[in-house]
């Protein structure tokens, strides 16, 4: 009797209805299975707090057997990709634009100090704009130097003096993580404004049927895209401005670049961010699904795979290639440079070109999928 009671029947019907709704709703499957799988995959395979394969410049001012031996120790380390030179000035521009994470200088007096049983000093210049990577590079350099010194002591007991690594951090001498994280957070916020909000608002119009009414008017596809993106473009710049003011006045982050460079980079970055939001809304036409797609395709990649938190060079090659198509990957180093290093146009122009290409692809696909038609 109890098994066939009306209350139990209603409960069974409700459970069956909700189960069928979950099966029919792709977003539920996405949240329950796909998103956790992606996060686990990224956490277990792609992300690493150990910065391996850091590109460094190695300056040997006076070649000698001892200097070449130390250079061989750096080349043999899995933590470094070594580029050798004879003058530290060869690597200054590369250090400024982030092409190398540090420069190790073996001075001309290195061999003479070893022969005289003095304590030789090598100089290490490290890019301090990323405190996490800078600290790791610092420890790895010390490890290589100490390891090579220990081997030398075994080969010649009592004749191998202690080698000292003299460290200098460029751009962020105190290694304050705030100076690195706050500029990157500005990009993450612009990603939310550009991609997530745009996708939700336009998807809402599809749900309410107002988009079909708009497409029935003489408005062209380009006019519709511009009209939809312009308010959020202004909102993104206003949000960025507020964040910059708070960063400087409240958090004390240094600002060494120009306002013009900051607004140019932000303007160019908002183009692919807004284009991605419009594309998501055009493909999904549903607010809930659009929010999930924007979260997975825009926010999480910008947060995890752009170099904002984790060092991209320590990720596997397929993940590194994937990060190259993320708008945030190209703008975060530039925004951080504006704050910490100043205007580095060699870095800016390359990233601006990449952002324009990505934005053109997003808007082109969106225009094709949102061309004037009803249906």
DAKA-V907198 format. One record per backbone hydrogen bond with DSSP energy under -0.5 kcal/mol. NH is the residue of the N-H (numbers start at 1). CO is the residue of the C=O. Records with the same first field share a line. If there is no record, write none. Layout:
NH = CO ; CO
//
This chain:
4 = 1
5 = 2
9 = 5
10 = 6
11 = 7
12 = 8
13 = 9
14 = 10
15 = 11
16 = 12
17 = 13
18 = 14
19 = 15
20 = 16
21 = 17
22 = 18
23 = 19
24 = 20
25 = 21
26 = 24
28 = 25
29 = 25
30 = 26
31 = 27
32 = 28
33 = 29
34 = 29
35 = 30
37 = 33
38 = 34
39 = 35
40 = 36
41 = 37
42 = 38
43 = 39
44 = 40
45 = 41
46 = 41
47 = 42
51 = 49
52 = 50
53 = 78
54 = 79
56 = 54 ; 81
57 = 102
58 = 83
59 = 57 ; 104
60 = 58 ; 85
61 = 59 ; 106
68 = 64
69 = 65
70 = 66
71 = 67
72 = 68
73 = 69
74 = 70
75 = 71
76 = 72
77 = 73 ; 74
80 = 77
81 = 54
82 = 80
83 = 56
85 = 58
90 = 87
91 = 88
92 = 89
95 = 91
96 = 92
97 = 93
98 = 94
99 = 94
100 = 94
101 = 55
102 = 55
103 = 125
104 = 57
105 = 103 ; 123
106 = 59 ; 104
107 = 105 ; 121
110 = 107
113 = 109
114 = 110
115 = 111
116 = 112
117 = 114
118 = 113
120 = 118
122 = 164
123 = 105
124 = 166
125 = 103
126 = 124 ; 168
127 = 101
128 = 126 ; 170
130 = 127
131 = 129
134 = 130
135 = 131
136 = 132
137 = 133
138 = 134
139 = 135
140 = 136
141 = 137
142 = 138
143 = 139
144 = 140
145 = 141
146 = 142
147 = 143
148 = 144
149 = 145
150 = 146
151 = 147
152 = 148
153 = 149
154 = 150
155 = 151
156 = 152
159 = 156
160 = 156
161 = 159
164 = 120
166 = 122 ; 164
167 = 165
168 = 124
170 = 126 ; 168
172 = 170
175 = 172
177 = 175
179 = 176
180 = 176 ; 177
181 = 177
182 = 178
184 = 180
185 = 181
186 = 182
187 = 183
188 = 184
189 = 185
190 = 186
191 = 187
192 = 188
193 = 189
194 = 190
195 = 191
196 = 191 ; 192
197 = 192
198 = 193
199 = 195
200 = 196
201 = 197
202 = 198
203 = 199
204 = 200
205 = 201
206 = 202
207 = 203
208 = 204
209 = 205
210 = 205
211 = 205
213 = 209
214 = 210
215 = 211
216 = 212
217 = 214
224 = 220
225 = 221
226 = 222
227 = 223
228 = 224
229 = 225
230 = 226
231 = 227
233 = 229
234 = 230
235 = 231
236 = 232
237 = 233
238 = 234
239 = 235
240 = 236
241 = 237
242 = 238
243 = 239
244 = 240
245 = 241
246 = 242
247 = 243
248 = 244
249 = 245
250 = 246
251 = 246
253 = 247
256 = 338 ; 339
257 = 338
262 = 258
263 = 259
264 = 260
265 = 261
266 = 262
267 = 263
268 = 264
269 = 265
270 = 266
271 = 267 ; 268
272 = 268
273 = 269
274 = 270
275 = 271
276 = 272
277 = 273
278 = 274
279 = 275
280 = 276
281 = 277
282 = 278
283 = 279
284 = 280
285 = 281
290 = 286
291 = 287
292 = 288
293 = 289
294 = 290
295 = 291
296 = 292
297 = 293
298 = 294
299 = 294
300 = 295
302 = 298
303 = 299
304 = 300
305 = 301
314 = 311
315 = 312
320 = 316
321 = 317
322 = 318
323 = 319
324 = 320 ; 321
325 = 322
326 = 323
329 = 326
330 = 326 ; 327
331 = 327
332 = 328
333 = 329
335 = 331
336 = 332
337 = 333
338 = 334
339 = 335
340 = 336
341 = 337
342 = 337
344 = 342
345 = 343
347 = 344
348 = 344
349 = 345
350 = 346
351 = 347
352 = 348
353 = 349
354 = 350
355 = 351
356 = 352
357 = 353
358 = 354
359 = 355
360 = 356
361 = 357
362 = 358
363 = 359
364 = 360
365 = 361
366 = 362
367 = 363
368 = 364
369 = 365
370 = 366
371 = 368
373 = 371
//
